[in-house]
Amino acid sequence: MNIKILLYILVIPISMWVVTSLNIEKHFKKGSINQIKTLYVLLSLSLSYLIVNFLYDFYEISQIIK
């Protein structure tokens, strides 16, 4: 299995857990639940993308150094 896919499988749930702990409901109008959920998903995917690319680059560099 590709290590990048494995990293995404591990990081996406963690980033979703972290993003949902933010209290951003106060910045939205009342009743805009779909927009809030969409923002949570987009933020967690963006955060996951950044984290996975960082970890993968770190992994590649460590393989080169060996």
PyMOL Python script that loads the backbone (N, CA, C, O; Angstrom):
from pymol import cmd

cmd.read_pdbstr("""\
ATOM      1  N   MET A   1       0.844  -1.183   0.000  1.00  0.00           N
ATOM      2  CA  MET A   1       0.000   0.000   0.000  1.00  0.00           C
ATOM      3  C   MET A   1       0.887   1.243   0.000  1.00  0.00           C
ATOM      4  O   MET A   1       1.908   1.303   0.685  1.00  0.00           O
ATOM      5  N   ASN A   2       0.479   2.203  -0.764  1.00  0.00           N
ATOM      6  CA  ASN A   2       1.229   3.442  -0.845  1.00  0.00           C
ATOM      7  C   ASN A   2       1.208   4.152   0.512  1.00  0.00           C
ATOM      8  O   ASN A   2       0.165   4.242   1.160  1.00  0.00           O
ATOM      9  N   ILE A   3       2.347   4.642   0.923  1.00  0.00           N
ATOM     10  CA  ILE A   3       2.441   5.266   2.243  1.00  0.00           C
ATOM     11  C   ILE A   3       1.630   6.552   2.320  1.00  0.00           C
ATOM     12  O   ILE A   3       1.139   6.912   3.390  1.00  0.00           O
ATOM     13  N   LYS A   4       1.485   7.246   1.196  1.00  0.00           N
ATOM     14  CA  LYS A   4       0.711   8.485   1.213  1.00  0.00           C
ATOM     15  C   LYS A   4      -0.769   8.205   1.475  1.00  0.00           C
ATOM     16  O   LYS A   4      -1.429   8.961   2.187  1.00  0.00           O
ATOM     17  N   ILE A   5      -1.282   7.135   0.910  1.00  0.00           N
ATOM     18  CA  ILE A   5      -2.676   6.757   1.160  1.00  0.00           C
ATOM     19  C   ILE A   5      -2.861   6.380   2.619  1.00  0.00           C
ATOM     20  O   ILE A   5      -3.856   6.751   3.240  1.00  0.00           O
ATOM     21  N   LEU A   6      -1.912   5.648   3.161  1.00  0.00           N
ATOM     22  CA  LEU A   6      -1.967   5.270   4.574  1.00  0.00           C
ATOM     23  C   LEU A   6      -1.942   6.507   5.472  1.00  0.00           C
ATOM     24  O   LEU A   6      -2.655   6.569   6.474  1.00  0.00           O
ATOM     25  N   LEU A   7      -1.128   7.475   5.112  1.00  0.00           N
ATOM     26  CA  LEU A   7      -1.085   8.708   5.884  1.00  0.00           C
ATOM     27  C   LEU A   7      -2.418   9.452   5.827  1.00  0.00           C
ATOM     28  O   LEU A   7      -2.880   9.981   6.838  1.00  0.00           O
ATOM     29  N   TYR A   8      -3.029   9.491   4.655  1.00  0.00           N
ATOM     30  CA  TYR A   8      -4.344  10.137   4.548  1.00  0.00           C
ATOM     31  C   TYR A   8      -5.381   9.419   5.404  1.00  0.00           C
ATOM     32  O   TYR A   8      -6.203  10.059   6.059  1.00  0.00           O
ATOM     33  N   ILE A   9      -5.341   8.096   5.398  1.00  0.00           N
ATOM     34  CA  ILE A   9      -6.290   7.325   6.203  1.00  0.00           C
ATOM     35  C   ILE A   9      -6.115   7.619   7.690  1.00  0.00           C
ATOM     36  O   ILE A   9      -7.092   7.625   8.439  1.00  0.00           O
ATOM     37  N   LEU A  10      -4.902   7.859   8.115  1.00  0.00           N
ATOM     38  CA  LEU A  10      -4.637   8.151   9.521  1.00  0.00           C
ATOM     39  C   LEU A  10      -4.895   9.617   9.885  1.00  0.00           C
ATOM     40  O   LEU A  10      -5.371   9.903  10.984  1.00  0.00           O
ATOM     41  N   VAL A  11      -4.592  10.529   8.992  1.00  0.00           N
ATOM     42  CA  VAL A  11      -4.619  11.950   9.329  1.00  0.00           C
ATOM     43  C   VAL A  11      -6.006  12.569   9.176  1.00  0.00           C
ATOM     44  O   VAL A  11      -6.357  13.456   9.955  1.00  0.00           O
ATOM     45  N   ILE A  12      -6.801  12.141   8.210  1.00  0.00           N
ATOM     46  CA  ILE A  12      -8.113  12.753   7.991  1.00  0.00           C
ATOM     47  C   ILE A  12      -9.011  12.651   9.226  1.00  0.00           C
ATOM     48  O   ILE A  12      -9.607  13.660   9.605  1.00  0.00           O
ATOM     49  N   PRO A  13      -9.141  11.492   9.873  1.00  0.00           N
ATOM     50  CA  PRO A  13      -9.990  11.468  11.082  1.00  0.00           C
ATOM     51  C   PRO A  13      -9.452  12.350  12.212  1.00  0.00           C
ATOM     52  O   PRO A  13     -10.227  12.956  12.952  1.00  0.00           O
ATOM     53  N   ILE A  14      -8.147  12.418  12.338  1.00  0.00           N
ATOM     54  CA  ILE A  14      -7.564  13.255  13.387  1.00  0.00           C
ATOM     55  C   ILE A  14      -7.834  14.731  13.104  1.00  0.00           C
ATOM     56  O   ILE A  14      -8.196  15.483  14.008  1.00  0.00           O
ATOM     57  N   SER A  15      -7.660  15.139  11.865  1.00  0.00           N
ATOM     58  CA  SER A  15      -7.909  16.544  11.534  1.00  0.00           C
ATOM     59  C   SER A  15      -9.395  16.878  11.642  1.00  0.00           C
ATOM     60  O   SER A  15      -9.747  17.997  12.016  1.00  0.00           O
ATOM     61  N   MET A  16     -10.268  15.930  11.321  1.00  0.00           N
ATOM     62  CA  MET A  16     -11.706  16.167  11.477  1.00  0.00           C
ATOM     63  C   MET A  16     -12.046  16.349  12.957  1.00  0.00           C
ATOM     64  O   MET A  16     -12.856  17.204  13.313  1.00  0.00           O
ATOM     65  N   TRP A  17     -11.429  15.549  13.808  1.00  0.00           N
ATOM     66  CA  TRP A  17     -11.649  15.653  15.251  1.00  0.00           C
ATOM     67  C   TRP A  17     -11.179  17.019  15.760  1.00  0.00           C
ATOM     68  O   TRP A  17     -11.846  17.638  16.589  1.00  0.00           O
ATOM     69  N   VAL A  18     -10.045  17.481  15.267  1.00  0.00           N
ATOM     70  CA  VAL A  18      -9.499  18.760  15.705  1.00  0.00           C
ATOM     71  C   VAL A  18     -10.358  19.918  15.210  1.00  0.00           C
ATOM     72  O   VAL A  18     -10.645  20.848  15.964  1.00  0.00           O
ATOM     73  N   VAL A  19     -10.765  19.865  13.957  1.00  0.00           N
ATOM     74  CA  VAL A  19     -11.537  20.969  13.377  1.00  0.00           C
ATOM     75  C   VAL A  19     -12.915  21.076  14.016  1.00  0.00           C
ATOM     76  O   VAL A  19     -13.420  22.182  14.215  1.00  0.00           O
ATOM     77  N   THR A  20     -13.525  19.949  14.339  1.00  0.00           N
ATOM     78  CA  THR A  20     -14.852  20.018  14.953  1.00  0.00           C
ATOM     79  C   THR A  20     -14.806  20.554  16.380  1.00  0.00           C
ATOM     80  O   THR A  20     -15.840  20.917  16.942  1.00  0.00           O
ATOM     81  N   SER A  21     -13.615  20.603  16.967  1.00  0.00           N
ATOM     82  CA  SER A  21     -13.523  21.172  18.309  1.00  0.00           C
ATOM     83  C   SER A  21     -13.522  22.696  18.279  1.00  0.00           C
ATOM     84  O   SER A  21     -13.668  23.338  19.319  1.00  0.00           O
ATOM     85  N   LEU A  22     -13.359  23.276  17.097  1.00  0.00           N
ATOM     86  CA  LEU A  22     -13.423  24.731  16.971  1.00  0.00           C
ATOM     87  C   LEU A  22     -14.863  25.199  17.120  1.00  0.00           C
ATOM     88  O   LEU A  22     -15.792  24.520  16.682  1.00  0.00           O
ATOM     89  N   ASN A  23     -15.041  26.328  17.721  1.00  0.00           N
ATOM     90  CA  ASN A  23     -16.380  26.879  17.911  1.00  0.00           C
ATOM     91  C   ASN A  23     -16.597  28.003  16.902  1.00  0.00           C
ATOM     92  O   ASN A  23     -16.477  29.180  17.242  1.00  0.00           O
ATOM     93  N   ILE A  24     -16.918  27.635  15.657  1.00  0.00           N
ATOM     94  CA  ILE A  24     -17.113  28.650  14.628  1.00  0.00           C
ATOM     95  C   ILE A  24     -18.583  28.914  14.350  1.00  0.00           C
ATOM     96  O   ILE A  24     -18.909  29.703  13.464  1.00  0.00           O
ATOM     97  N   GLU A  25     -19.471  28.272  15.090  1.00  0.00           N
ATOM     98  CA  GLU A  25     -20.900  28.465  14.866  1.00  0.00           C
ATOM     99  C   GLU A  25     -21.335  29.902  15.124  1.00  0.00           C
ATOM    100  O   GLU A  25     -22.295  30.384  14.523  1.00  0.00           O
ATOM    101  N   LYS A  26     -20.629  30.580  16.018  1.00  0.00           N
ATOM    102  CA  LYS A  26     -21.018  31.947  16.367  1.00  0.00           C
ATOM    103  C   LYS A  26     -20.765  32.931  15.236  1.00  0.00           C
ATOM    104  O   LYS A  26     -21.289  34.044  15.263  1.00  0.00           O
ATOM    105  N   HIS A  27     -19.963  32.539  14.230  1.00  0.00           N
ATOM    106  CA  HIS A  27     -19.666  33.411  13.100  1.00  0.00           C
ATOM    107  C   HIS A  27     -20.649  33.225  11.942  1.00  0.00           C
ATOM    108  O   HIS A  27     -20.554  33.925  10.933  1.00  0.00           O
ATOM    109  N   PHE A  28     -21.577  32.302  12.078  1.00  0.00           N
ATOM    110  CA  PHE A  28     -22.554  32.025  11.031  1.00  0.00           C
ATOM    111  C   PHE A  28     -23.947  32.449  11.483  1.00  0.00           C
ATOM    112  O   PHE A  28     -24.217  32.613  12.673  1.00  0.00           O
ATOM    113  N   LYS A  29     -24.805  32.619  10.509  1.00  0.00           N
ATOM    114  CA  LYS A  29     -26.199  32.903  10.822  1.00  0.00           C
ATOM    115  C   LYS A  29     -26.840  31.669  11.421  1.00  0.00           C
ATOM    116  O   LYS A  29     -26.390  30.548  11.182  1.00  0.00           O
ATOM    117  N   LYS A  30     -27.886  31.874  12.198  1.00  0.00           N
ATOM    118  CA  LYS A  30     -28.602  30.736  12.775  1.00  0.00           C
ATOM    119  C   LYS A  30     -29.278  29.942  11.662  1.00  0.00           C
ATOM    120  O   LYS A  30     -29.841  30.518  10.731  1.00  0.00           O
ATOM    121  N   GLY A  31     -29.219  28.629  11.765  1.00  0.00           N
ATOM    122  CA  GLY A  31     -29.865  27.753  10.797  1.00  0.00           C
ATOM    123  C   GLY A  31     -29.006  27.419   9.594  1.00  0.00           C
ATOM    124  O   GLY A  31     -29.484  26.753   8.675  1.00  0.00           O
ATOM    125  N   SER A  32     -27.754  27.855   9.565  1.00  0.00           N
ATOM    126  CA  SER A  32     -26.892  27.547   8.422  1.00  0.00           C
ATOM    127  C   SER A  32     -26.006  26.345   8.739  1.00  0.00           C
ATOM    128  O   SER A  32     -24.779  26.427   8.682  1.00  0.00           O
ATOM    129  N   ILE A  33     -26.643  25.245   9.069  1.00  0.00           N
ATOM    130  CA  ILE A  33     -25.928  24.041   9.484  1.00  0.00           C
ATOM    131  C   ILE A  33     -25.139  23.434   8.336  1.00  0.00           C
ATOM    132  O   ILE A  33     -24.016  22.970   8.532  1.00  0.00           O
ATOM    133  N   ASN A  34     -25.719  23.433   7.131  1.00  0.00           N
ATOM    134  CA  ASN A  34     -25.024  22.837   5.981  1.00  0.00           C
ATOM    135  C   ASN A  34     -23.736  23.580   5.647  1.00  0.00           C
ATOM    136  O   ASN A  34     -22.736  22.954   5.296  1.00  0.00           O
ATOM    137  N   GLN A  35     -23.748  24.893   5.751  1.00  0.00           N
ATOM    138  CA  GLN A  35     -22.545  25.667   5.483  1.00  0.00           C
ATOM    139  C   GLN A  35     -21.464  25.386   6.526  1.00  0.00           C
ATOM    140  O   GLN A  35     -20.280  25.314   6.197  1.00  0.00           O
ATOM    141  N   ILE A  36     -21.874  25.230   7.766  1.00  0.00           N
ATOM    142  CA  ILE A  36     -20.913  24.935   8.831  1.00  0.00           C
ATOM    143  C   ILE A  36     -20.286  23.560   8.616  1.00  0.00           C
ATOM    144  O   ILE A  36     -19.073  23.399   8.756  1.00  0.00           O
ATOM    145  N   LYS A  37     -21.106  22.575   8.277  1.00  0.00           N
ATOM    146  CA  LYS A  37     -20.577  21.229   8.032  1.00  0.00           C
ATOM    147  C   LYS A  37     -19.647  21.209   6.825  1.00  0.00           C
ATOM    148  O   LYS A  37     -18.621  20.529   6.828  1.00  0.00           O
ATOM    149  N   THR A  38     -20.020  21.966   5.794  1.00  0.00           N
ATOM    150  CA  THR A  38     -19.164  22.041   4.604  1.00  0.00           C
ATOM    151  C   THR A  38     -17.825  22.677   4.942  1.00  0.00           C
ATOM    152  O   THR A  38     -16.782  22.219   4.477  1.00  0.00           O
ATOM    153  N   LEU A  39     -17.850  23.724   5.745  1.00  0.00           N
ATOM    154  CA  LEU A  39     -16.606  24.363   6.158  1.00  0.00           C
ATOM    155  C   LEU A  39     -15.748  23.406   6.982  1.00  0.00           C
ATOM    156  O   LEU A  39     -14.531  23.357   6.800  1.00  0.00           O
ATOM    157  N   TYR A  40     -16.362  22.653   7.878  1.00  0.00           N
ATOM    158  CA  TYR A  40     -15.619  21.660   8.657  1.00  0.00           C
ATOM    159  C   TYR A  40     -14.923  20.654   7.749  1.00  0.00           C
ATOM    160  O   TYR A  40     -13.752  20.333   7.954  1.00  0.00           O
ATOM    161  N   VAL A  41     -15.633  20.162   6.757  1.00  0.00           N
ATOM    162  CA  VAL A  41     -15.052  19.170   5.842  1.00  0.00           C
ATOM    163  C   VAL A  41     -13.912  19.784   5.040  1.00  0.00           C
ATOM    164  O   VAL A  41     -12.852  19.173   4.908  1.00  0.00           O
ATOM    165  N   LEU A  42     -14.116  20.979   4.505  1.00  0.00           N
ATOM    166  CA  LEU A  42     -13.072  21.620   3.708  1.00  0.00           C
ATOM    167  C   LEU A  42     -11.840  21.954   4.545  1.00  0.00           C
ATOM    168  O   LEU A  42     -10.708  21.776   4.094  1.00  0.00           O
ATOM    169  N   LEU A  43     -12.064  22.435   5.755  1.00  0.00           N
ATOM    170  CA  LEU A  43     -10.925  22.730   6.631  1.00  0.00           C
ATOM    171  C   LEU A  43     -10.160  21.469   7.011  1.00  0.00           C
ATOM    172  O   LEU A  43      -8.929  21.471   7.038  1.00  0.00           O
ATOM    173  N   SER A  44     -10.881  20.402   7.303  1.00  0.00           N
ATOM    174  CA  SER A  44     -10.192  19.169   7.697  1.00  0.00           C
ATOM    175  C   SER A  44      -9.444  18.551   6.519  1.00  0.00           C
ATOM    176  O   SER A  44      -8.355  18.006   6.703  1.00  0.00           O
ATOM    177  N   LEU A  45     -10.002  18.626   5.318  1.00  0.00           N
ATOM    178  CA  LEU A  45      -9.291  18.101   4.149  1.00  0.00           C
ATOM    179  C   LEU A  45      -8.071  18.953   3.817  1.00  0.00           C
ATOM    180  O   LEU A  45      -7.024  18.422   3.444  1.00  0.00           O
ATOM    181  N   SER A  46      -8.199  20.255   3.950  1.00  0.00           N
ATOM    182  CA  SER A  46      -7.059  21.140   3.694  1.00  0.00           C
ATOM    183  C   SER A  46      -5.941  20.898   4.704  1.00  0.00           C
ATOM    184  O   SER A  46      -4.767  20.812   4.342  1.00  0.00           O
ATOM    185  N   LEU A  47      -6.319  20.793   5.952  1.00  0.00           N
ATOM    186  CA  LEU A  47      -5.330  20.519   6.998  1.00  0.00           C
ATOM    187  C   LEU A  47      -4.668  19.160   6.782  1.00  0.00           C
ATOM    188  O   LEU A  47      -3.457  19.022   6.958  1.00  0.00           O
ATOM    189  N   SER A  48      -5.451  18.171   6.407  1.00  0.00           N
ATOM    190  CA  SER A  48      -4.911  16.839   6.147  1.00  0.00           C
ATOM    191  C   SER A  48      -3.930  16.864   4.981  1.00  0.00           C
ATOM    192  O   SER A  48      -2.880  16.223   5.035  1.00  0.00           O
ATOM    193  N   TYR A  49      -4.269  17.597   3.936  1.00  0.00           N
ATOM    194  CA  TYR A  49      -3.387  17.710   2.780  1.00  0.00           C
ATOM    195  C   TYR A  49      -2.030  18.282   3.182  1.00  0.00           C
ATOM    196  O   TYR A  49      -0.986  17.766   2.784  1.00  0.00           O
ATOM    197  N   LEU A  50      -2.058  19.346   3.970  1.00  0.00           N
ATOM    198  CA  LEU A  50      -0.806  19.968   4.404  1.00  0.00           C
ATOM    199  C   LEU A  50       0.015  19.039   5.289  1.00  0.00           C
ATOM    200  O   LEU A  50       1.231  18.937   5.125  1.00  0.00           O
ATOM    201  N   ILE A  51      -0.631  18.377   6.208  1.00  0.00           N
ATOM    202  CA  ILE A  51       0.076  17.491   7.131  1.00  0.00           C
ATOM    203  C   ILE A  51       0.660  16.289   6.398  1.00  0.00           C
ATOM    204  O   ILE A  51       1.814  15.926   6.626  1.00  0.00           O
ATOM    205  N   VAL A  52      -0.121  15.673   5.525  1.00  0.00           N
ATOM    206  CA  VAL A  52       0.357  14.495   4.796  1.00  0.00           C
ATOM    207  C   VAL A  52       1.523  14.859   3.896  1.00  0.00           C
ATOM    208  O   VAL A  52       2.503  14.117   3.830  1.00  0.00           O
ATOM    209  N   ASN A  53       1.439  15.972   3.210  1.00  0.00           N
ATOM    210  CA  ASN A  53       2.556  16.358   2.343  1.00  0.00           C
ATOM    211  C   ASN A  53       3.811  16.658   3.144  1.00  0.00           C
ATOM    212  O   ASN A  53       4.915  16.331   2.710  1.00  0.00           O
ATOM    213  N   PHE A  54       3.654  17.271   4.296  1.00  0.00           N
ATOM    214  CA  PHE A  54       4.811  17.515   5.145  1.00  0.00           C
ATOM    215  C   PHE A  54       5.435  16.195   5.614  1.00  0.00           C
ATOM    216  O   PHE A  54       6.648  16.007   5.521  1.00  0.00           O
ATOM    217  N   LEU A  55       4.603  15.292   6.111  1.00  0.00           N
ATOM    218  CA  LEU A  55       5.124  14.016   6.606  1.00  0.00           C
ATOM    219  C   LEU A  55       5.740  13.179   5.485  1.00  0.00           C
ATOM    220  O   LEU A  55       6.756  12.514   5.687  1.00  0.00           O
ATOM    221  N   TYR A  56       5.122  13.214   4.307  1.00  0.00           N
ATOM    222  CA  TYR A  56       5.651  12.447   3.182  1.00  0.00           C
ATOM    223  C   TYR A  56       6.988  13.016   2.708  1.00  0.00           C
ATOM    224  O   TYR A  56       7.913  12.259   2.413  1.00  0.00           O
ATOM    225  N   ASP A  57       7.094  14.322   2.635  1.00  0.00           N
ATOM    226  CA  ASP A  57       8.372  14.939   2.274  1.00  0.00           C
ATOM    227  C   ASP A  57       9.444  14.612   3.304  1.00  0.00           C
ATOM    228  O   ASP A  57      10.592  14.335   2.957  1.00  0.00           O
ATOM    229  N   PHE A  58       9.061  14.648   4.557  1.00  0.00           N
ATOM    230  CA  PHE A  58       9.997  14.284   5.621  1.00  0.00           C
ATOM    231  C   PHE A  58      10.450  12.833   5.472  1.00  0.00           C
ATOM    232  O   PHE A  58      11.629  12.524   5.651  1.00  0.00           O
ATOM    233  N   TYR A  59       9.513  11.949   5.146  1.00  0.00           N
ATOM    234  CA  TYR A  59       9.841  10.541   4.917  1.00  0.00           C
ATOM    235  C   TYR A  59      10.792  10.370   3.739  1.00  0.00           C
ATOM    236  O   TYR A  59      11.754   9.608   3.830  1.00  0.00           O
ATOM    237  N   GLU A  60      10.538  11.063   2.646  1.00  0.00           N
ATOM    238  CA  GLU A  60      11.390  10.964   1.463  1.00  0.00           C
ATOM    239  C   GLU A  60      12.795  11.467   1.745  1.00  0.00           C
ATOM    240  O   GLU A  60      13.776  10.864   1.308  1.00  0.00           O
ATOM    241  N   ILE A  61      12.891  12.559   2.468  1.00  0.00           N
ATOM    242  CA  ILE A  61      14.219  13.090   2.797  1.00  0.00           C
ATOM    243  C   ILE A  61      14.979  12.131   3.696  1.00  0.00           C
ATOM    244  O   ILE A  61      16.187  11.954   3.543  1.00  0.00           O
ATOM    245  N   SER A  62      14.285  11.525   4.618  1.00  0.00           N
ATOM    246  CA  SER A  62      14.955  10.567   5.497  1.00  0.00           C
ATOM    247  C   SER A  62      15.447   9.341   4.729  1.00  0.00           C
ATOM    248  O   SER A  62      16.458   8.742   5.096  1.00  0.00           O
ATOM    249  N   GLN A  63      14.739   8.968   3.670  1.00  0.00           N
ATOM    250  CA  GLN A  63      15.182   7.843   2.846  1.00  0.00           C
ATOM    251  C   GLN A  63      16.404   8.221   2.025  1.00  0.00           C
ATOM    252  O   GLN A  63      17.272   7.382   1.788  1.00  0.00           O
ATOM    253  N   ILE A  64      16.481   9.454   1.595  1.00  0.00           N
ATOM    254  CA  ILE A  64      17.636   9.922   0.818  1.00  0.00           C
ATOM    255  C   ILE A  64      18.878  10.001   1.687  1.00  0.00           C
ATOM    256  O   ILE A  64      19.979   9.674   1.245  1.00  0.00           O
ATOM    257  N   ILE A  65      18.695  10.431   2.914  1.00  0.00           N
ATOM    258  CA  ILE A  65      19.824  10.606   3.828  1.00  0.00           C
ATOM    259  C   ILE A  65      20.466   9.267   4.198  1.00  0.00           C
ATOM    260  O   ILE A  65      21.672   9.192   4.432  1.00  0.00           O
ATOM    261  N   LYS A  66      19.657   8.226   4.249  1.00  0.00           N
ATOM    262  CA  LYS A  66      20.210   6.903   4.597  1.00  0.00           C
ATOM    263  C   LYS A  66      21.268   6.561   3.643  1.00  0.00           C
ATOM    264  O   LYS A  66      21.870   5.492   3.746  1.00  0.00           O
TER     265      LYS A  66
END
""", "prot")
cmd.dss("prot")
cmd.show_as("cartoon", "prot")
cmd.util.cbc("prot")
cmd.orient("prot")
